[in-house]
Structures are given as structure tokens and as C-alpha cells.
Amino acid sequence: MDNSKRSNAADIEQWIQLIKEGNKDAYRHVIEIYQLPLFRYVYNLLRNREEAEDAVQDVFLQVFKNMDKYVRQISFTAWLYKIAYHHCLNLIRKRKGLLSRLHLFQREAVTTDYDSSLRVDELLRGLSLEERQIMLLRVVEELPFEEIATILECKAATVRKRFERTRDKVKRNYTHEGEQSHGQDSWTSIAPER
């Protein structure tokens, strides 16, 4: 996530403090900052635009209701994505049987750039939910391994290793399909440092 779209951690913490003090305009500001990145993340987990839109609203509602439980021991971003992750897991568990029978996976463009959406979709194809999760959080949302570890409730070293394996898997799958290298660098050449 680039810095132009997201305020730094200190700014977010100031907004969170205002929310805890009852300032609803501050919450609108936080929603504006996180809405699109959270939607991209949730969409890529759920694979359904309408369901993702509803899920993002539900997540923001859960966050607002539980704001008093947020403590600064972890970043607000990690806390938000952890709530989103668990919410999506619950939705996936509820629909798992139905979707497997009806094949209702919808392939829609999430961004205005249709070609890059298709490339992301192609690269995520064949990955498990956990692998997609790690790739989305690391590559698309640009979260550090420590925050991803908080979201997934495991060690940062574990996340780093899983990311490296998944990155290699994506690289193998992508080059195996014989496609040109367009877009490949953005997913496969990312250094695991940070």
C-alpha cells in the first residue's frame, strides 16, 4: 500500500483516539483510507464482488463496535485485516458446500485496470486460501511480515518462509504456462526483507 493512500501509523492512531472519544467523522476518514485496499483484499479471498462489498461493510461495522478493544500493541492495519480475515473465513465456511456444487465463482474486475485484474486473478489461481492470503497481504497491501504474522496468528519467520514458497510456486506456475513475463516481476521478484 503506498503512502499516498494510507496515512502513517501515528496519524491513524490519532484518528483512532478521536473515534474512541466519539468522533464519528474520524471514523468516516478511517473508512476512506482503508475501504479500497480492504475491498481488494476481501474480494480476492471471497471471489465474489457483491459478497465482498457486503463483507467490507460488515467488517467496518465490527471494527466500529469493537473499537474499545483495540489496543496499540499491534498496528491498526493488522487488527483491521485480522478481523476481515476471520470474517471471510466464516463466510467461506458457510458457503463452501454450496459453491463447490454450483460453481458460482464470479470473475470480475476489481480495479479499473481490467488487464492487471486478470493478471492478479491468473497468478492467484491454484493457490490455497492461506497462500492467496499471504500473497495479497505482502504484495498487494505491502504489509510487513510482522503484521501478516499477527493477522495469521503465527510467527513472522513462518510467514516469511510460506511467502517464499508461495512466491516460488507462483513463479513456477506462471512460467510453466508459457506466458510472457508481463506482470511476473511484481509477484515473483519481491524480496522477502522487511
PyMOL commands that set and color helices and strands:
alter all, ss='L'
color gray80, all
select helices_A, chain A and resi 9-20+24-46+49-65+67-69+76-102+114-124+129-140+145-152+156-176+184-188
alter helices_A, ss='H'
color red, helices_A
deselect
rebuild
show_as cartoon
